[in-house]
Amino acid sequence: MLWKKGRRSDNVVDARDDSGGGGGGMRFGGGKGLSLTAIVLIVGIGWLTGQDPMQILGQLSGQMEQAPSVSTQPRQAPPANDQQADFVRAVLGDTEDTWGQVFQENGLAYKNPKLILFRARVNSACGGATSASGPFYCPADQQVYLDLDFFREMSQRFQASGEFAQAYVIAHEVGHHVQTLLGISSKIQAARQQGRQMEGDGGLLVRQELQADCFAGVWANRAQKRLNWLEPGDIEAALNAANAIGDDRLQQQGQGRVVPDSFTHGTSAQRVRWFKTGFAQGQITQCDTFAAKSL
């Protein structure tokens, strides 16, 4: 991926030396942590019961403080010589260009999100989290949170390597920001409060996540037309990443069986399909997972 062609965003905030972070979550591995499958299930339970999933994770791990402090250290841009952070800035900058164009085409104004780089743990308006929670988007503060160590985890544990696979992860989280701006996230929240089916195969959470995958595909299509920055194998790397983090695959790896009723993100095949759907034409209208009879 020729990512250095990308425009650098000024909305990446470096909080990796922030000493005031604190919050819930568990490591993916290790004797003191829960498995990734357990984390997925707990998050699903949180959504179903109306509790904050981050708080549930933090309470179970024993890592959430009673009153998390907020750092007084100023958050700043990453250093110029940090290549990993520079990569994130290039990808985020291109998502800004893409979604700014898409929104303008539809008579709307796009608001750029902030992306917070953190290390180990972080506080957000959605609660505290640790690196083990993975990258996440918080609609309450409209910010994406990313620990760069997650990319190493992708490569070593899930065999999902490559810069475009990493770009897909960022684009997926930005896809959730797009959902917030379009009012989709608030409708999902209202449906949850009304007792609608949230988790499980075909549930609203799955449809929400698959739409974010489709939005990532829309971005990939538009970015390629604008920059011609993809190299052979890049799309395959993104599809491999989508395949590696499907609910069915993670459950099979974590507990030796698949439980469709607890799905929150969709199967590997579904995640691949919806990314490809967005990438095929680069049109947001192709991403209505909520109306799709078959995912």
C-alpha positions as CSV (number, residue, x, y, z in Angstrom):
1,M,0.0,0.0,0.0
2,L,1.5,3.3,-1.1
3,W,0.0,5.1,1.9
4,K,2.5,8.0,1.8
5,K,0.4,9.4,-1.1
6,G,-2.3,10.2,1.5
7,R,-3.0,13.6,2.9
8,R,-2.1,13.7,6.6
9,S,-5.0,14.4,9.0
10,D,-4.5,17.0,11.8
11,N,-7.1,15.1,13.9
12,V,-4.8,12.4,15.3
13,V,-4.2,13.0,18.9
14,D,-1.2,11.3,20.7
15,A,-2.3,10.2,24.2
16,R,0.2,7.4,24.5
17,D,2.1,9.1,27.3
18,D,-1.1,10.0,29.1
19,S,-0.7,8.8,32.6
20,G,-4.2,9.5,33.7
21,G,-5.9,6.7,31.7
22,G,-7.9,4.1,33.5
23,G,-10.8,1.9,32.7
24,G,-12.2,-1.5,32.0
25,G,-11.3,-4.2,29.7
26,M,-9.2,-7.4,29.6
27,R,-6.2,-8.5,27.8
28,F,-6.8,-10.9,24.8
29,G,-4.5,-13.6,26.2
30,G,-2.6,-14.4,29.4
31,G,-3.6,-16.1,32.6
32,K,-5.2,-13.1,34.1
33,G,-7.4,-12.2,31.1
34,L,-10.5,-13.4,29.4
35,S,-10.6,-14.8,25.9
36,L,-11.6,-12.6,23.0
37,T,-14.8,-14.7,22.7
38,A,-15.7,-14.0,26.3
39,I,-15.2,-10.3,25.7
40,V,-17.5,-10.4,22.7
41,L,-20.1,-12.2,24.7
42,I,-19.9,-9.8,27.6
43,V,-20.2,-6.8,25.2
44,G,-23.3,-8.4,23.7
45,I,-24.8,-8.9,27.1
46,G,-24.1,-5.3,27.9
47,W,-26.0,-4.1,24.9
48,L,-28.9,-6.4,25.6
49,T,-29.3,-5.4,29.2
50,G,-28.7,-1.7,28.7
51,Q,-25.4,-1.7,30.6
52,D,-22.2,0.0,29.5
53,P,-20.1,-2.9,28.1
54,M,-16.9,-1.1,28.9
55,Q,-18.0,-0.9,32.6
56,I,-18.8,-4.6,32.7
57,L,-15.4,-5.5,31.2
58,G,-13.7,-3.2,33.7
59,Q,-15.5,-4.6,36.7
60,L,-14.6,-8.2,35.7
61,S,-11.0,-7.4,35.1
62,G,-10.6,-5.5,38.3
63,Q,-8.9,-2.7,36.3
64,M,-11.6,-0.1,36.3
65,E,-11.1,2.5,39.0
66,Q,-13.9,3.7,41.2
67,A,-13.4,7.2,39.9
68,P,-11.1,7.3,36.9
69,S,-9.0,10.4,36.8
70,V,-8.6,12.5,33.8
71,S,-5.1,13.3,32.7
72,T,-3.9,16.9,33.1
73,Q,-1.2,16.3,30.5
74,P,-1.9,18.1,27.2
75,R,-2.7,15.9,24.3
76,Q,-0.8,16.7,21.2
77,A,-0.1,15.6,17.6
78,P,2.2,12.5,17.2
79,P,5.9,13.3,16.6
80,A,6.9,13.8,13.0
81,N,9.3,10.9,13.0
82,D,6.8,8.3,14.1
83,Q,6.1,6.2,11.0
84,Q,3.2,4.2,12.5
85,A,1.4,7.4,13.6
86,D,2.2,8.9,10.2
87,F,0.4,6.0,8.6
88,V,-2.6,6.5,10.8
89,R,-2.7,10.2,9.9
90,A,-2.5,9.3,6.2
91,V,-5.4,6.8,6.4
92,L,-7.5,9.0,8.6
93,G,-6.9,12.0,6.3
94,D,-8.1,10.0,3.3
95,T,-11.2,8.9,5.1
96,E,-11.9,12.6,5.8
97,D,-11.5,13.4,2.0
98,T,-13.7,10.4,1.1
99,W,-16.6,11.0,3.5
100,G,-16.4,14.8,2.9
101,Q,-17.0,14.1,-0.8
102,V,-19.8,11.5,-0.2
103,F,-21.7,13.7,2.2
104,Q,-21.4,16.7,-0.1
105,E,-22.8,14.6,-2.9
106,N,-25.8,14.0,-0.8
107,G,-26.3,17.6,0.4
108,L,-24.8,17.0,3.8
109,A,-21.8,18.3,5.8
110,Y,-19.3,15.8,7.2
111,K,-17.7,16.4,10.6
112,N,-14.3,14.9,11.0
113,P,-13.8,12.7,14.0
114,K,-10.7,12.7,16.3
115,L,-8.6,9.6,16.5
116,I,-6.9,9.1,19.8
117,L,-3.7,7.0,20.0
118,F,-3.4,5.5,23.4
119,R,-1.2,2.9,25.1
120,A,-2.6,0.2,27.4
121,R,-5.7,2.1,28.7
122,V,-7.7,5.1,28.0
123,N,-10.8,7.1,29.2
124,S,-13.5,8.0,26.8
125,A,-17.0,9.5,27.1
126,C,-18.2,5.9,26.7
127,G,-16.2,4.7,29.7
128,G,-12.7,3.3,30.3
129,A,-11.1,0.7,28.2
130,T,-7.8,-1.2,27.8
131,S,-6.0,-2.3,24.7
132,A,-7.6,-5.7,24.9
133,S,-10.9,-4.1,23.9
134,G,-9.4,-3.4,20.5
135,P,-10.0,-0.3,18.5
136,F,-13.3,1.3,19.2
137,Y,-15.5,4.3,18.3
138,C,-17.3,6.3,21.0
139,P,-20.4,8.1,19.6
140,A,-20.7,10.1,22.8
141,D,-17.5,12.1,22.0
142,Q,-17.3,11.2,18.3
143,Q,-13.7,9.9,18.6
144,V,-11.9,6.7,17.4
145,Y,-9.6,5.1,19.9
146,L,-6.6,3.0,18.8
147,D,-3.7,1.3,20.5
148,L,-1.1,0.6,17.8
149,D,-0.2,-2.6,19.5
150,F,-3.4,-4.0,18.1
151,F,-1.9,-4.2,14.7
152,R,0.8,-6.5,16.0
153,E,-1.9,-8.6,17.6
154,M,-3.7,-8.8,14.3
155,S,-0.5,-10.1,12.6
156,Q,0.7,-12.5,15.3
157,R,-2.5,-14.0,16.6
158,F,-5.0,-13.7,13.8
159,Q,-2.5,-13.9,10.8
160,A,-4.1,-10.7,9.4
161,S,-1.1,-8.6,8.4
162,G,-0.4,-5.9,5.9
163,E,-0.9,-2.1,5.9
164,F,-4.1,-2.2,4.0
165,A,-5.5,-4.7,6.6
166,Q,-4.7,-2.0,9.2
167,A,-6.3,0.7,7.1
168,Y,-9.4,-1.4,6.9
169,V,-9.6,-1.5,10.7
170,I,-9.4,2.3,10.9
171,A,-11.9,2.7,8.1
172,H,-14.3,0.4,9.9
173,E,-14.3,2.5,13.0
174,V,-14.7,5.6,11.0
175,G,-17.7,3.8,9.4
176,H,-19.3,3.9,12.9
177,H,-18.7,7.7,12.9
178,V,-20.5,7.9,9.6
179,Q,-23.4,6.0,11.2
180,T,-23.5,8.5,14.1
181,L,-23.6,11.5,11.7
182,L,-26.4,9.9,9.7
183,G,-28.5,9.2,12.7
184,I,-28.2,5.4,12.4
185,S,-26.5,4.9,15.7
186,S,-29.3,6.8,17.6
187,K,-31.9,4.7,15.9
188,I,-30.1,1.5,17.0
189,Q,-30.0,2.8,20.6
190,A,-33.7,3.6,20.5
191,A,-34.5,0.1,19.1
192,R,-32.5,-1.5,21.9
193,Q,-34.5,0.5,24.5
194,Q,-37.7,-0.8,22.8
195,G,-36.6,-4.4,23.3
196,R,-35.7,-5.1,19.7
197,Q,-33.4,-8.1,18.9
198,M,-29.9,-6.7,19.2
199,E,-27.4,-9.6,19.1
200,G,-27.6,-12.9,17.3
201,D,-27.4,-13.8,13.7
202,G,-29.3,-11.1,11.8
203,G,-29.7,-8.9,14.9
204,L,-29.3,-5.1,14.8
205,L,-25.8,-5.1,16.2
206,V,-24.7,-7.5,13.5
207,R,-26.3,-5.3,10.8
208,Q,-24.7,-2.2,12.3
209,E,-21.2,-3.8,12.2
210,L,-21.7,-5.2,8.7
211,Q,-22.7,-1.7,7.5
212,A,-19.5,-0.3,9.0
213,D,-17.6,-3.0,7.0
214,C,-19.5,-1.9,3.9
215,F,-18.6,1.8,4.6
216,A,-15.0,0.7,4.8
217,G,-15.3,-0.8,1.4
218,V,-16.9,2.5,0.1
219,W,-13.8,4.3,1.4
220,A,-11.4,1.8,-0.1
221,N,-13.1,2.2,-3.6
222,R,-13.0,6.0,-3.5
223,A,-9.5,6.2,-2.1
224,Q,-8.1,3.9,-4.8
225,K,-9.7,6.0,-7.5
226,R,-8.3,9.2,-6.1
227,L,-4.8,8.0,-5.1
228,N,-4.2,4.7,-7.0
229,W,-2.3,3.5,-3.9
230,L,-3.2,-0.1,-3.7
231,E,-0.6,-2.7,-4.5
232,P,-1.1,-6.4,-5.4
233,G,-2.4,-8.3,-2.4
234,D,-3.7,-5.3,-0.6
235,I,-7.4,-6.1,-1.1
236,E,-6.8,-9.7,-0.1
237,A,-5.1,-8.5,3.1
238,A,-8.2,-6.4,4.0
239,L,-10.5,-9.4,3.2
240,N,-8.3,-11.7,5.3
241,A,-8.6,-9.2,8.2
242,A,-12.4,-9.2,7.9
243,N,-12.4,-13.0,7.7
244,A,-10.2,-13.3,10.8
245,I,-12.5,-11.4,13.1
246,G,-15.8,-12.9,12.2
247,D,-17.9,-14.0,15.2
248,D,-18.0,-17.6,14.0
249,R,-14.3,-17.9,13.6
250,L,-13.5,-16.2,16.9
251,Q,-16.0,-18.4,18.8
252,Q,-14.6,-21.5,17.2
253,Q,-11.1,-20.5,18.2
254,G,-12.1,-19.4,21.7
255,Q,-14.6,-22.1,22.8
256,G,-14.5,-24.8,20.2
257,R,-18.1,-24.1,19.0
258,V,-20.2,-21.5,17.3
259,V,-23.2,-19.8,19.0
260,P,-25.1,-17.8,16.4
261,D,-27.5,-16.4,19.1
262,S,-24.6,-14.5,20.6
263,F,-23.2,-12.9,17.4
264,T,-22.5,-9.2,17.5
265,H,-20.4,-8.5,14.4
266,G,-21.4,-11.1,11.8
267,T,-19.7,-14.2,10.4
268,S,-16.4,-14.1,8.6
269,A,-18.2,-14.6,5.2
270,Q,-20.7,-11.8,6.0
271,R,-17.9,-9.4,6.9
272,V,-16.0,-10.2,3.7
273,R,-19.2,-9.9,1.6
274,W,-20.2,-6.5,2.9
275,F,-16.7,-5.0,2.5
276,K,-16.7,-6.3,-1.0
277,T,-20.1,-4.8,-1.6
278,G,-19.0,-1.4,-0.6
279,F,-15.7,-1.7,-2.5
280,A,-17.4,-2.8,-5.8
281,Q,-19.2,0.5,-6.6
282,G,-18.1,2.9,-3.8
283,Q,-21.7,3.9,-3.2
284,I,-23.2,4.3,0.3
285,T,-26.6,3.3,-1.1
286,Q,-25.3,-0.2,-1.4
287,C,-24.7,-0.5,2.3
288,D,-28.3,-0.8,3.7
289,T,-27.7,-3.9,5.7
290,F,-30.8,-3.2,7.8
291,A,-33.1,-3.8,4.7
292,A,-31.2,-6.8,3.5
293,K,-33.1,-10.1,3.8
294,S,-29.9,-12.1,3.6
295,L,-26.7,-10.9,5.2
